[in-house]
Amino acid sequence: MKKFAILSVSDKTGIADFAESLVNFGYEIIATGNTAKVIREKGIECKDVSDLTGFPEIFEGRVKTLHPKIFGGILFRRDNMQDKSEANENGIEPVDIVCVNLYPFPEVVKKDVSLQEKIENIDIGGPSLIRAAAKNYKFVSVLTNPAQYDSFLNELNSGEVSLKTREKLAYEAFAHTSFYDTVIADFFESEFNLEPSAFRLNLPFEKKLRYGENPHQEGALFGNFSDYFEQLHGKELSFNNIADLTAAVETLNEFKNTTCVIVKHMNPCGSAVAEDVLTAYTNALACDPVSAFGGIAVFNREVNAATAEKLNEMFLEIVAAPSFAPDALEILKKKKNRRILLIKKELPSSGKDVKVVPGGVLVQEKDNSKIEQLEFQTVTNRECTEKELRDLKFAWAVCKHTKSNAIVVAKDQMGIGVGAGQMSRVDAAEIAVNKAHANGHSLQGAVAASDAFFPFPDGIETLAEQGITAVIQPGGSIRDEQVIEAANKFNIAMIFTGIRNFKH
């Protein structure tokens, strides 16, 4: 009895060798267009789909496999007498192996090409073949990834492909088409400016984590995190490491000049802009060295040997930067368990934030507000100086990434006090100034940023009494006039941005 395998792949990695092995196992190869060409170039016999169907590929390849002889061969049930009888009556041969991967729409859609080119890269026949073969997994093996070839051939060589293997291949096949369709649906929704009918989140499994937020919780990573970071050294990243690293680099991406950000438990406990990386780190660490212990330090410039020596003076879970000088890397590697990561590219500022709630998810646009887009409004009698404005912009950028309620106090483009995650804004203000004092910082001439409006004058009064001279905040309280009056009383310059930056 003849044995048939259909091969139709966009990713042709290893396909000729795979076809040769199948031929050695007694299979006749049926292939489409360019797949057939690659196979024949290696001297392997194969039939065109049209040889089996008696019908040519048409519409520039839009229709080639969509034919009853193809789908009948895949879908007929070998243990069903009626199916077998109909297959014989219609000259349908059984297809036992389907090897298909799809037009690269997920890659093409990211490119700056015409809508028509994107549309032409939507595969129709491929998903249909995959789904048909996966549905009939009891009798048909379906392969959708070159990484599956070797293990499949090893099992075939042992005499038979097990039902367990066919079940796994079927699952992977439906996962493959599900992801593909999700990308297409998301593209159409965006391209045609449509209201979403569903929230689609279909991300590939990247790796299992040792545990989740706590050791008794399971954890895993899905998606393309490795597109943004490469681990060069140290222990495996944990769930909390990944969350903190993301928070740190999102804060870092607010700045263009040489910057260091130190994050602990999702909050920037240190941050500074300076002329060089060593000064940036030293200044960032000075904000709150106690909280920085066990934290994550990230840089937007290459880390040199002098900075590496300084970093080695305390325990840090992670050091990340776009590059490391070779001697700096050797110094940092002396700490066996510390994770060293390469920041491969800037994190996207747009996209979705998702929070799980009972029965579903909350979805919002990411907070992509930028300091250069804000319309500043000076609401006090005194306008801020050029130095104050520079520090206010710095403080605002850090405060945007600090958990609410948040107050960030800054001076000379370095954070000197952070009050994060408080239930009242005046408490956040008090914590920020107390932190600054505790670490030896003078608040005379410092500035403060608030992620939301001051509901009462007490927050302004707390800051003013410590010598803070300028404040940036959204405004919008029903007591704005009282808050402005308090600022004027202490000769504080205050700017309203009109943009709230809550981060729960």
Secondary structure, 3 states (H helix, E strand, C coil): CCEEEEEEECCCCCHHHHHHHHHHCCEEEEECHHHHHHHHHCCCCCEEHHHHHCCCCECCCCECCCCHHHHHHHHCCCCCHHHHHHHHHCCCCCEEEEEEECCCHHHHCCCCCCHHHHHHCCCCHHHHHHHHHHHCCCCCEEECCHHHHHHHHHHHHCCCCCHHHHHHHHHHHHHHHHHHHHHHHHHHHHHCCCCCCCCCCCCCEEEEECCCCCCCCCEEEECCHHHCEEEEECCCCCHHHHHHHHHHHHHHCCCCCCEEEEEECCEEEEEEECCCHHHHHHHHHHHCHHHHCCCEEEECCCECHHHHHHHCCCCCCEEEECCECHHHHHHHCCCCCCEEEEECCCCCCCCEEEEEECCEEEEEECCCCCHHHCCCEECCCCCCCHHHHHHHHHHHHHHCCCCCCCEEEEECCEEEEEECCCCCHHHHHHHHHHHHHHCCCCCCCCEEEECCCCCCCHHHHHHHCCCCCEEEECCCCCCHHHHHHHHHHCCCEEEECCCCCCCC
